[in-house]
Amino acid sequence: MLKADLVATLARDQQLRLAEAKRAVDAVFSAMSRALVDGRGVEIRGFASFRVKHSGGYPGRNPRTGERIRVLPKRRVVFRPGAELRRRVNRGSGRR
């Protein structure tokens, strides 16, 4: 599903104009992004949680040249599905 599909589904299900649905979807994603950039987690009960994981730097190797390099510390977003979402995905619809 693309963002445009999400907007169209929201507009149809909530009887909104596409522009209103797009603003709502953008607002939700913007709020989630701001929280993650600030290092806070996002939890949507029954769906999933998102959190920022800090990875320390470490010595590595350039796979092409074999040269030793220093991999810098970084932050990444971790997605963890909620129990209800896991159950629904594992139950599936039987279609492929």
Gaussian input, Z-matrix of N, CA and C with variables (Angstrom, degrees):
# hf/3-21g

backbone

0 1
 N
 C     1     B1
 C     2     B2     1     A1
 N     3     B3     2     A2     1     D1
 C     4     B4     3     A3     2     D2
 C     5     B5     4     A4     3     D3
 N     6     B6     5     A5     4     D4
 C     7     B7     6     A6     5     D5
 C     8     B8     7     A7     6     D6
 N     9     B9     8     A8     7     D7
 C    10    B10     9     A9     8     D8
 C    11    B11    10    A10     9     D9
 N    12    B12    11    A11    10    D10
 C    13    B13    12    A12    11    D11
 C    14    B14    13    A13    12    D12
 N    15    B15    14    A14    13    D13
 C    16    B16    15    A15    14    D14
 C    17    B17    16    A16    15    D15
 N    18    B18    17    A17    16    D16
 C    19    B19    18    A18    17    D17
 C    20    B20    19    A19    18    D18
 N    21    B21    20    A20    19    D19
 C    22    B22    21    A21    20    D20
 C    23    B23    22    A22    21    D21
 N    24    B24    23    A23    22    D22
 C    25    B25    24    A24    23    D23
 C    26    B26    25    A25    24    D24
 N    27    B27    26    A26    25    D25
 C    28    B28    27    A27    26    D26
 C    29    B29    28    A28    27    D27
 N    30    B30    29    A29    28    D28
 C    31    B31    30    A30    29    D29
 C    32    B32    31    A31    30    D30
 N    33    B33    32    A32    31    D31
 C    34    B34    33    A33    32    D32
 C    35    B35    34    A34    33    D33
 N    36    B36    35    A35    34    D34
 C    37    B37    36    A36    35    D35
 C    38    B38    37    A37    36    D36
 N    39    B39    38    A38    37    D37
 C    40    B40    39    A39    38    D38
 C    41    B41    40    A40    39    D39
 N    42    B42    41    A41    40    D40
 C    43    B43    42    A42    41    D41
 C    44    B44    43    A43    42    D42
 N    45    B45    44    A44    43    D43
 C    46    B46    45    A45    44    D44
 C    47    B47    46    A46    45    D45
 N    48    B48    47    A47    46    D46
 C    49    B49    48    A48    47    D47
 C    50    B50    49    A49    48    D48
 N    51    B51    50    A50    49    D49
 C    52    B52    51    A51    50    D50
 C    53    B53    52    A52    51    D51
 N    54    B54    53    A53    52    D52
 C    55    B55    54    A54    53    D53
 C    56    B56    55    A55    54    D54
 N    57    B57    56    A56    55    D55
 C    58    B58    57    A57    56    D56
 C    59    B59    58    A58    57    D57
 N    60    B60    59    A59    58    D58
 C    61    B61    60    A60    59    D59
 C    62    B62    61    A61    60    D60
 N    63    B63    62    A62    61    D61
 C    64    B64    63    A63    62    D62
 C    65    B65    64    A64    63    D63
 N    66    B66    65    A65    64    D64
 C    67    B67    66    A66    65    D65
 C    68    B68    67    A67    66    D66
 N    69    B69    68    A68    67    D67
 C    70    B70    69    A69    68    D68
 C    71    B71    70    A70    69    D69
 N    72    B72    71    A71    70    D70
 C    73    B73    72    A72    71    D71
 C    74    B74    73    A73    72    D72
 N    75    B75    74    A74    73    D73
 C    76    B76    75    A75    74    D74
 C    77    B77    76    A76    75    D75
 N    78    B78    77    A77    76    D76
 C    79    B79    78    A78    77    D77
 C    80    B80    79    A79    78    D78
 N    81    B81    80    A80    79    D79
 C    82    B82    81    A81    80    D80
 C    83    B83    82    A82    81    D81
 N    84    B84    83    A83    82    D82
 C    85    B85    84    A84    83    D83
 C    86    B86    85    A85    84    D84
 N    87    B87    86    A86    85    D85
 C    88    B88    87    A87    86    D86
 C    89    B89    88    A88    87    D87
 N    90    B90    89    A89    88    D88
 C    91    B91    90    A90    89    D89
 C    92    B92    91    A91    90    D90
 N    93    B93    92    A92    91    D91
 C    94    B94    93    A93    92    D92
 C    95    B95    94    A94    93    D93
 N    96    B96    95    A95    94    D94
 C    97    B97    96    A96    95    D95
 C    98    B98    97    A97    96    D96
 N    99    B99    98    A98    97    D97
 C   100   B100    99    A99    98    D98
 C   101   B101   100   A100    99    D99
 N   102   B102   101   A101   100   D100
 C   103   B103   102   A102   101   D101
 C   104   B104   103   A103   102   D102
 N   105   B105   104   A104   103   D103
 C   106   B106   105   A105   104   D104
 C   107   B107   106   A106   105   D105
 N   108   B108   107   A107   106   D106
 C   109   B109   108   A108   107   D107
 C   110   B110   109   A109   108   D108
 N   111   B111   110   A110   109   D109
 C   112   B112   111   A111   110   D110
 C   113   B113   112   A112   111   D111
 N   114   B114   113   A113   112   D112
 C   115   B115   114   A114   113   D113
 C   116   B116   115   A115   114   D114
 N   117   B117   116   A116   115   D115
 C   118   B118   117   A117   116   D116
 C   119   B119   118   A118   117   D117
 N   120   B120   119   A119   118   D118
 C   121   B121   120   A120   119   D119
 C   122   B122   121   A121   120   D120
 N   123   B123   122   A122   121   D121
 C   124   B124   123   A123   122   D122
 C   125   B125   124   A124   123   D123
 N   126   B126   125   A125   124   D124
 C   127   B127   126   A126   125   D125
 C   128   B128   127   A127   126   D126
 N   129   B129   128   A128   127   D127
 C   130   B130   129   A129   128   D128
 C   131   B131   130   A130   129   D129
 N   132   B132   131   A131   130   D130
 C   133   B133   132   A132   131   D131
 C   134   B134   133   A133   132   D132
 N   135   B135   134   A134   133   D133
 C   136   B136   135   A135   134   D134
 C   137   B137   136   A136   135   D135
 N   138   B138   137   A137   136   D136
 C   139   B139   138   A138   137   D137
 C   140   B140   139   A139   138   D138
 N   141   B141   140   A140   139   D139
 C   142   B142   141   A141   140   D140
 C   143   B143   142   A142   141   D141
 N   144   B144   143   A143   142   D142
 C   145   B145   144   A144   143   D143
 C   146   B146   145   A145   144   D144
 N   147   B147   146   A146   145   D145
 C   148   B148   147   A147   146   D146
 C   149   B149   148   A148   147   D147
 N   150   B150   149   A149   148   D148
 C   151   B151   150   A150   149   D149
 C   152   B152   151   A151   150   D150
 N   153   B153   152   A152   151   D151
 C   154   B154   153   A153   152   D152
 C   155   B155   154   A154   153   D153
 N   156   B156   155   A155   154   D154
 C   157   B157   156   A156   155   D155
 C   158   B158   157   A157   156   D156
 N   159   B159   158   A158   157   D157
 C   160   B160   159   A159   158   D158
 C   161   B161   160   A160   159   D159
 N   162   B162   161   A161   160   D160
 C   163   B163   162   A162   161   D161
 C   164   B164   163   A163   162   D162
 N   165   B165   164   A164   163   D163
 C   166   B166   165   A165   164   D164
 C   167   B167   166   A166   165   D165
 N   168   B168   167   A167   166   D166
 C   169   B169   168   A168   167   D167
 C   170   B170   169   A169   168   D168
 N   171   B171   170   A170   169   D169
 C   172   B172   171   A171   170   D170
 C   173   B173   172   A172   171   D171
 N   174   B174   173   A173   172   D172
 C   175   B175   174   A174   173   D173
 C   176   B176   175   A175   174   D174
 N   177   B177   176   A176   175   D175
 C   178   B178   177   A177   176   D176
 C   179   B179   178   A178   177   D177
 N   180   B180   179   A179   178   D178
 C   181   B181   180   A180   179   D179
 C   182   B182   181   A181   180   D180
 N   183   B183   182   A182   181   D181
 C   184   B184   183   A183   182   D182
 C   185   B185   184   A184   183   D183
 N   186   B186   185   A185   184   D184
 C   187   B187   186   A186   185   D185
 C   188   B188   187   A187   186   D186
 N   189   B189   188   A188   187   D187
 C   190   B190   189   A189   188   D188
 C   191   B191   190   A190   189   D189
 N   192   B192   191   A191   190   D190
 C   193   B193   192   A192   191   D191
 C   194   B194   193   A193   192   D192
 N   195   B195   194   A194   193   D193
 C   196   B196   195   A195   194   D194
 C   197   B197   196   A196   195   D195
 N   198   B198   197   A197   196   D196
 C   199   B199   198   A198   197   D197
 C   200   B200   199   A199   198   D198
 N   201   B201   200   A200   199   D199
 C   202   B202   201   A201   200   D200
 C   203   B203   202   A202   201   D201
 N   204   B204   203   A203   202   D202
 C   205   B205   204   A204   203   D203
 C   206   B206   205   A205   204   D204
 N   207   B207   206   A206   205   D205
 C   208   B208   207   A207   206   D206
 C   209   B209   208   A208   207   D207
 N   210   B210   209   A209   208   D208
 C   211   B211   210   A210   209   D209
 C   212   B212   211   A211   210   D210
 N   213   B213   212   A212   211   D211
 C   214   B214   213   A213   212   D212
 C   215   B215   214   A214   213   D213
 N   216   B216   215   A215   214   D214
 C   217   B217   216   A216   215   D215
 C   218   B218   217   A217   216   D216
 N   219   B219   218   A218   217   D217
 C   220   B220   219   A219   218   D218
 C   221   B221   220   A220   219   D219
 N   222   B222   221   A221   220   D220
 C   223   B223   222   A222   221   D221
 C   224   B224   223   A223   222   D222
 N   225   B225   224   A224   223   D223
 C   226   B226   225   A225   224   D224
 C   227   B227   226   A226   225   D225
 N   228   B228   227   A227   226   D226
 C   229   B229   228   A228   227   D227
 C   230   B230   229   A229   228   D228
 N   231   B231   230   A230   229   D229
 C   232   B232   231   A231   230   D230
 C   233   B233   232   A232   231   D231
 N   234   B234   233   A233   232   D232
 C   235   B235   234   A234   233   D233
 C   236   B236   235   A235   234   D234
 N   237   B237   236   A236   235   D235
 C   238   B238   237   A237   236   D236
 C   239   B239   238   A238   237   D237
 N   240   B240   239   A239   238   D238
 C   241   B241   240   A240   239   D239
 C   242   B242   241   A241   240   D240
 N   243   B243   242   A242   241   D241
 C   244   B244   243   A243   242   D242
 C   245   B245   244   A244   243   D243
 N   246   B246   245   A245   244   D244
 C   247   B247   246   A246   245   D245
 C   248   B248   247   A247   246   D246
 N   249   B249   248   A248   247   D247
 C   250   B250   249   A249   248   D248
 C   251   B251   250   A250   249   D249
 N   252   B252   251   A251   250   D250
 C   253   B253   252   A252   251   D251
 C   254   B254   253   A253   252   D252
 N   255   B255   254   A254   253   D253
 C   256   B256   255   A255   254   D254
 C   257   B257   256   A256   255   D255
 N   258   B258   257   A257   256   D256
 C   259   B259   258   A258   257   D257
 C   260   B260   259   A259   258   D258
 N   261   B261   260   A260   259   D259
 C   262   B262   261   A261   260   D260
 C   263   B263   262   A262   261   D261
 N   264   B264   263   A263   262   D262
 C   265   B265   264   A264   263   D263
 C   266   B266   265   A265   264   D264
 N   267   B267   266   A266   265   D265
 C   268   B268   267   A267   266   D266
 C   269   B269   268   A268   267   D267
 N   270   B270   269   A269   268   D268
 C   271   B271   270   A270   269   D269
 C   272   B272   271   A271   270   D270
 N   273   B273   272   A272   271   D271
 C   274   B274   273   A273   272   D272
 C   275   B275   274   A274   273   D273
 N   276   B276   275   A275   274   D274
 C   277   B277   276   A276   275   D275
 C   278   B278   277   A277   276   D276
 N   279   B279   278   A278   277   D277
 C   280   B280   279   A279   278   D278
 C   281   B281   280   A280   279   D279
 N   282   B282   281   A281   280   D280
 C   283   B283   282   A282   281   D281
 C   284   B284   283   A283   282   D282
 N   285   B285   284   A284   283   D283
 C   286   B286   285   A285   284   D284
 C   287   B287   286   A286   285   D285

   B1=1.4438
   B2=1.5216
   B3=1.2956
   B4=1.4524
   B5=1.5274
   B6=1.3229
   B7=1.4655
   B8=1.5314
   B9=1.3169
   B10=1.4682
   B11=1.5300
   B12=1.3324
   B13=1.4674
   B14=1.5238
   B15=1.3251
   B16=1.4605
   B17=1.5314
   B18=1.3202
   B19=1.4685
   B20=1.5273
   B21=1.3230
   B22=1.4676
   B23=1.5271
   B24=1.3168
   B25=1.4706
   B26=1.5283
   B27=1.3100
   B28=1.4612
   B29=1.5255
   B30=1.3242
   B31=1.4651
   B32=1.5199
   B33=1.3169
   B34=1.4683
   B35=1.5270
   B36=1.3362
   B37=1.4663
   B38=1.5226
   B39=1.3242
   B40=1.4678
   B41=1.5325
   B42=1.3241
   B43=1.4666
   B44=1.5299
   B45=1.3441
   B46=1.4560
   B47=1.5211
   B48=1.3157
   B49=1.4621
   B50=1.5255
   B51=1.3259
   B52=1.4660
   B53=1.5237
   B54=1.3318
   B55=1.4686
   B56=1.5256
   B57=1.3138
   B58=1.4691
   B59=1.5265
   B60=1.3214
   B61=1.4687
   B62=1.5252
   B63=1.3417
   B64=1.4626
   B65=1.5278
   B66=1.3307
   B67=1.4666
   B68=1.5240
   B69=1.3394
   B70=1.4680
   B71=1.5306
   B72=1.3161
   B73=1.4684
   B74=1.5287
   B75=1.3285
   B76=1.4653
   B77=1.5243
   B78=1.3371
   B79=1.4666
   B80=1.5293
   B81=1.3267
   B82=1.4717
   B83=1.5304
   B84=1.3241
   B85=1.4632
   B86=1.5295
   B87=1.3192
   B88=1.4572
   B89=1.5283
   B90=1.3245
   B91=1.4674
   B92=1.5291
   B93=1.3310
   B94=1.4562
   B95=1.5323
   B96=1.3207
   B97=1.4665
   B98=1.5162
   B99=1.3371
   B100=1.4667
   B101=1.5206
   B102=1.3388
   B103=1.4637
   B104=1.5321
   B105=1.3191
   B106=1.4625
   B107=1.5254
   B108=1.3314
   B109=1.4635
   B110=1.5249
   B111=1.3418
   B112=1.4687
   B113=1.5262
   B114=1.3305
   B115=1.4585
   B116=1.5152
   B117=1.3416
   B118=1.4622
   B119=1.5227
   B120=1.3093
   B121=1.4488
   B122=1.5209
   B123=1.3105
   B124=1.4640
   B125=1.5203
   B126=1.3186
   B127=1.4615
   B128=1.5182
   B129=1.3275
   B130=1.4531
   B131=1.5241
   B132=1.3236
   B133=1.4736
   B134=1.5249
   B135=1.3264
   B136=1.4484
   B137=1.5147
   B138=1.3239
   B139=1.4613
   B140=1.5228
   B141=1.3422
   B142=1.4589
   B143=1.5147
   B144=1.3253
   B145=1.4571
   B146=1.5235
   B147=1.3147
   B148=1.4523
   B149=1.5155
   B150=1.3298
   B151=1.4533
   B152=1.5182
   B153=1.3252
   B154=1.4562
   B155=1.5180
   B156=1.3186
   B157=1.4565
   B158=1.5233
   B159=1.3154
   B160=1.4627
   B161=1.5260
   B162=1.3138
   B163=1.4641
   B164=1.5114
   B165=1.3097
   B166=1.4624
   B167=1.5161
   B168=1.3042
   B169=1.4567
   B170=1.5235
   B171=1.2999
   B172=1.4698
   B173=1.5257
   B174=1.3331
   B175=1.4623
   B176=1.5304
   B177=1.3066
   B178=1.4605
   B179=1.5119
   B180=1.3222
   B181=1.4662
   B182=1.5140
   B183=1.3133
   B184=1.4566
   B185=1.5308
   B186=1.3471
   B187=1.4680
   B188=1.5312
   B189=1.3096
   B190=1.4600
   B191=1.5276
   B192=1.3552
   B193=1.4710
   B194=1.5181
   B195=1.3362
   B196=1.4525
   B197=1.5183
   B198=1.3370
   B199=1.4621
   B200=1.5270
   B201=1.3337
   B202=1.4677
   B203=1.5222
   B204=1.3370
   B205=1.4617
   B206=1.5255
   B207=1.3060
   B208=1.4644
   B209=1.5278
   B210=1.3344
   B211=1.4654
   B212=1.5262
   B213=1.3268
   B214=1.4601
   B215=1.5330
   B216=1.3275
   B217=1.4684
   B218=1.5324
   B219=1.3153
   B220=1.4617
   B221=1.5221
   B222=1.2939
   B223=1.4633
   B224=1.5192
   B225=1.3263
   B226=1.4635
   B227=1.5134
   B228=1.3125
   B229=1.4616
   B230=1.5252
   B231=1.3277
   B232=1.4578
   B233=1.5260
   B234=1.3244
   B235=1.4653
   B236=1.5158
   B237=1.3179
   B238=1.4598
   B239=1.5283
   B240=1.3264
   B241=1.4668
   B242=1.5244
   B243=1.3272
   B244=1.4598
   B245=1.5200
   B246=1.3176
   B247=1.4684
   B248=1.5290
   B249=1.3222
   B250=1.4703
   B251=1.5233
   B252=1.3232
   B253=1.4638
   B254=1.5225
   B255=1.3309
   B256=1.4800
   B257=1.5216
   B258=1.3297
   B259=1.4629
   B260=1.5272
   B261=1.3078
   B262=1.4667
   B263=1.5247
   B264=1.3381
   B265=1.4649
   B266=1.5256
   B267=1.3272
   B268=1.4573
   B269=1.5169
   B270=1.3184
   B271=1.4682
   B272=1.5289
   B273=1.3240
   B274=1.4538
   B275=1.5121
   B276=1.3025
   B277=1.4650
   B278=1.5187
   B279=1.3334
   B280=1.4565
   B281=1.5140
   B282=1.3456
   B283=1.4627
   B284=1.5126
   B285=1.3265
   B286=1.4620
   B287=1.4867
   A1=108.14
   A2=114.98
   A3=121.80
   A4=109.84
   A5=115.01
   A6=119.63
   A7=110.08
   A8=117.17
   A9=121.03
   A10=111.14
   A11=117.06
   A12=120.72
   A13=110.34
   A14=115.97
   A15=120.93
   A16=110.27
   A17=116.88
   A18=121.69
   A19=110.05
   A20=116.62
   A21=120.37
   A22=111.21
   A23=117.52
   A24=121.32
   A25=110.18
   A26=117.58
   A27=121.17
   A28=110.59
   A29=116.83
   A30=120.75
   A31=110.67
   A32=116.50
   A33=120.55
   A34=111.46
   A35=117.19
   A36=120.75
   A37=113.08
   A38=117.60
   A39=120.96
   A40=112.18
   A41=115.77
   A42=122.36
   A43=111.23
   A44=114.09
   A45=121.80
   A46=109.33
   A47=116.02
   A48=119.42
   A49=106.97
   A50=116.38
   A51=120.28
   A52=111.62
   A53=117.62
   A54=120.40
   A55=110.83
   A56=117.74
   A57=121.23
   A58=110.40
   A59=116.24
   A60=120.49
   A61=110.31
   A62=117.41
   A63=120.93
   A64=110.48
   A65=118.10
   A66=121.01
   A67=110.67
   A68=117.01
   A69=120.64
   A70=110.72
   A71=117.66
   A72=121.71
   A73=109.77
   A74=117.15
   A75=120.74
   A76=111.33
   A77=117.01
   A78=120.94
   A79=111.07
   A80=116.83
   A81=120.65
   A82=110.06
   A83=116.98
   A84=120.04
   A85=111.33
   A86=116.87
   A87=120.70
   A88=110.94
   A89=116.97
   A90=120.74
   A91=110.77
   A92=116.81
   A93=120.38
   A94=110.50
   A95=116.59
   A96=120.93
   A97=111.28
   A98=117.19
   A99=120.39
   A100=111.14
   A101=116.68
   A102=120.12
   A103=110.49
   A104=117.33
   A105=120.56
   A106=111.49
   A107=118.11
   A108=121.51
   A109=109.85
   A110=116.13
   A111=121.02
   A112=112.66
   A113=117.74
   A114=121.69
   A115=114.11
   A116=117.41
   A117=120.50
   A118=109.23
   A119=116.39
   A120=121.43
   A121=111.18
   A122=115.34
   A123=122.75
   A124=106.67
   A125=117.24
   A126=121.28
   A127=109.17
   A128=115.46
   A129=122.05
   A130=105.58
   A131=115.56
   A132=121.71
   A133=110.98
   A134=115.43
   A135=121.76
   A136=113.70
   A137=117.04
   A138=119.93
   A139=111.14
   A140=117.09
   A141=119.27
   A142=110.56
   A143=114.46
   A144=120.28
   A145=107.68
   A146=114.42
   A147=122.84
   A148=106.35
   A149=116.89
   A150=119.24
   A151=108.52
   A152=113.96
   A153=120.10
   A154=107.92
   A155=115.88
   A156=121.26
   A157=107.66
   A158=115.47
   A159=121.54
   A160=108.54
   A161=115.99
   A162=121.66
   A163=108.35
   A164=116.23
   A165=120.32
   A166=111.29
   A167=115.84
   A168=119.90
   A169=110.67
   A170=115.47
   A171=119.95
   A172=109.35
   A173=116.04
   A174=118.25
   A175=109.34
   A176=116.45
   A177=120.68
   A178=110.18
   A179=115.09
   A180=121.31
   A181=109.22
   A182=114.09
   A183=120.04
   A184=106.24
   A185=118.77
   A186=119.78
   A187=113.22
   A188=117.30
   A189=120.26
   A190=111.50
   A191=116.37
   A192=119.56
   A193=113.51
   A194=116.71
   A195=120.19
   A196=113.06
   A197=116.59
   A198=121.63
   A199=110.69
   A200=115.34
   A201=120.04
   A202=108.82
   A203=115.35
   A204=120.25
   A205=108.91
   A206=115.76
   A207=121.80
   A208=107.15
   A209=116.23
   A210=120.99
   A211=106.45
   A212=116.55
   A213=122.28
   A214=111.63
   A215=116.74
   A216=119.87
   A217=109.86
   A218=116.47
   A219=119.96
   A220=110.70
   A221=114.84
   A222=121.87
   A223=107.25
   A224=115.75
   A225=119.25
   A226=108.90
   A227=115.64
   A228=121.30
   A229=108.58
   A230=115.68
   A231=122.06
   A232=107.66
   A233=116.38
   A234=123.79
   A235=108.11
   A236=116.61
   A237=119.96
   A238=108.02
   A239=117.06
   A240=118.70
   A241=111.20
   A242=115.41
   A243=121.30
   A244=110.88
   A245=116.36
   A246=121.42
   A247=111.53
   A248=117.10
   A249=120.18
   A250=111.35
   A251=117.69
   A252=120.79
   A253=110.61
   A254=117.39
   A255=120.26
   A256=110.81
   A257=116.25
   A258=120.62
   A259=111.04
   A260=116.50
   A261=120.41
   A262=111.62
   A263=117.13
   A264=120.33
   A265=110.21
   A266=117.25
   A267=120.30
   A268=112.40
   A269=116.76
   A270=120.59
   A271=108.24
   A272=116.79
   A273=122.91
   A274=113.34
   A275=114.68
   A276=120.67
   A277=111.58
   A278=116.77
   A279=119.96
   A280=112.69
   A281=117.89
   A282=121.89
   A283=109.95
   A284=116.39
   A285=120.99
   A286=109.51
   D1=132.05
   D2=176.83
   D3=-92.97
   D4=164.93
   D5=177.89
   D6=-57.51
   D7=-39.70
   D8=178.87
   D9=-61.99
   D10=-36.26
   D11=177.20
   D12=-66.40
   D13=-40.72
   D14=178.36
   D15=-62.35
   D16=-44.10
   D17=178.37
   D18=-61.59
   D19=-45.76
   D20=-179.00
   D21=-63.88
   D22=-40.40
   D23=179.02
   D24=-65.69
   D25=-44.14
   D26=178.27
   D27=-61.67
   D28=-44.56
   D29=179.53
   D30=-60.54
   D31=-44.79
   D32=-178.73
   D33=-67.78
   D34=-49.13
   D35=-175.15
   D36=-69.29
   D37=-32.79
   D38=-177.40
   D39=-104.26
   D40=6.50
   D41=178.59
   D42=53.14
   D43=53.16
   D44=178.34
   D45=-111.32
   D46=159.31
   D47=170.67
   D48=-72.77
   D49=154.04
   D50=-178.97
   D51=-57.33
   D52=-39.31
   D53=-179.41
   D54=-64.03
   D55=-38.40
   D56=178.62
   D57=-67.51
   D58=-44.07
   D59=179.50
   D60=-63.50
   D61=-40.70
   D62=178.84
   D63=-62.60
   D64=-42.73
   D65=178.28
   D66=-62.08
   D67=-40.28
   D68=179.94
   D69=-64.91
   D70=-46.64
   D71=179.96
   D72=-63.72
   D73=-44.67
   D74=178.34
   D75=-60.41
   D76=-40.36
   D77=-179.45
   D78=-64.06
   D79=-41.72
   D80=179.47
   D81=-64.83
   D82=-48.20
   D83=-179.24
   D84=-64.52
   D85=-37.20
   D86=178.86
   D87=-64.61
   D88=-43.99
   D89=178.97
   D90=-63.65
   D91=-41.48
   D92=178.30
   D93=-63.88
   D94=-44.26
   D95=-179.60
   D96=-62.17
   D97=-44.75
   D98=179.78
   D99=-60.32
   D100=-43.13
   D101=179.77
   D102=-61.70
   D103=-44.23
   D104=-178.71
   D105=-68.03
   D106=-39.70
   D107=177.49
   D108=-61.45
   D109=-36.93
   D110=178.61
   D111=-77.22
   D112=-0.95
   D113=178.32
   D114=86.75
   D115=7.90
   D116=178.96
   D117=-94.08
   D118=151.37
   D119=177.34
   D120=-84.53
   D121=164.70
   D122=176.30
   D123=-126.21
   D124=126.60
   D125=179.38
   D126=-125.49
   D127=123.90
   D128=176.72
   D129=-117.79
   D130=100.56
   D131=-174.87
   D132=-53.03
   D133=135.54
   D134=179.47
   D135=82.17
   D136=-12.80
   D137=-179.61
   D138=-113.64
   D139=-70.70
   D140=-175.89
   D141=-170.78
   D142=170.09
   D143=171.10
   D144=-128.59
   D145=149.77
   D146=178.67
   D147=-125.08
   D148=138.06
   D149=176.42
   D150=-146.10
   D151=162.91
   D152=179.24
   D153=-98.28
   D154=128.06
   D155=178.49
   D156=-110.30
   D157=131.53
   D158=179.08
   D159=-95.10
   D160=127.16
   D161=176.74
   D162=-111.89
   D163=127.56
   D164=178.60
   D165=-73.28
   D166=161.07
   D167=175.98
   D168=-71.04
   D169=161.09
   D170=179.78
   D171=-157.35
   D172=158.39
   D173=176.81
   D174=-76.40
   D175=139.06
   D176=179.80
   D177=-138.87
   D178=-171.59
   D179=178.56
   D180=-134.41
   D181=142.71
   D182=172.28
   D183=-73.44
   D184=118.24
   D185=-175.25
   D186=-65.45
   D187=-23.77
   D188=-177.98
   D189=-79.65
   D190=-42.06
   D191=-174.33
   D192=-107.86
   D193=-16.90
   D194=-176.72
   D195=81.07
   D196=-0.76
   D197=-179.41
   D198=-65.29
   D199=139.23
   D200=176.34
   D201=-73.60
   D202=135.29
   D203=178.60
   D204=-136.40
   D205=163.41
   D206=176.57
   D207=-103.02
   D208=119.79
   D209=176.02
   D210=-86.90
   D211=123.82
   D212=-175.51
   D213=-74.18
   D214=153.02
   D215=174.80
   D216=-61.38
   D217=150.41
   D218=-179.91
   D219=-150.80
   D220=168.81
   D221=175.90
   D222=-119.72
   D223=143.63
   D224=177.36
   D225=-140.03
   D226=157.47
   D227=179.98
   D228=-92.11
   D229=132.06
   D230=178.84
   D231=-112.18
   D232=130.09
   D233=178.95
   D234=-105.13
   D235=131.44
   D236=176.77
   D237=-131.29
   D238=114.93
   D239=-178.76
   D240=-67.34
   D241=147.46
   D242=176.13
   D243=-76.49
   D244=166.97
   D245=-176.96
   D246=-60.58
   D247=-42.04
   D248=-179.00
   D249=-64.56
   D250=-42.63
   D251=178.12
   D252=-64.17
   D253=-43.74
   D254=178.03
   D255=-58.96
   D256=-44.43
   D257=179.61
   D258=-60.80
   D259=-46.59
   D260=-178.11
   D261=-65.55
   D262=-41.06
   D263=179.85
   D264=-66.22
   D265=-42.46
   D266=-179.12
   D267=-69.26
   D268=-31.35
   D269=177.03
   D270=-70.09
   D271=-41.98
   D272=175.80
   D273=62.31
   D274=-179.98
   D275=-179.79
   D276=-108.63
   D277=-6.49
   D278=-178.80
   D279=84.19
   D280=-8.05
   D281=179.16
   D282=-93.34
   D283=147.61
   D284=176.08
   D285=-140.62

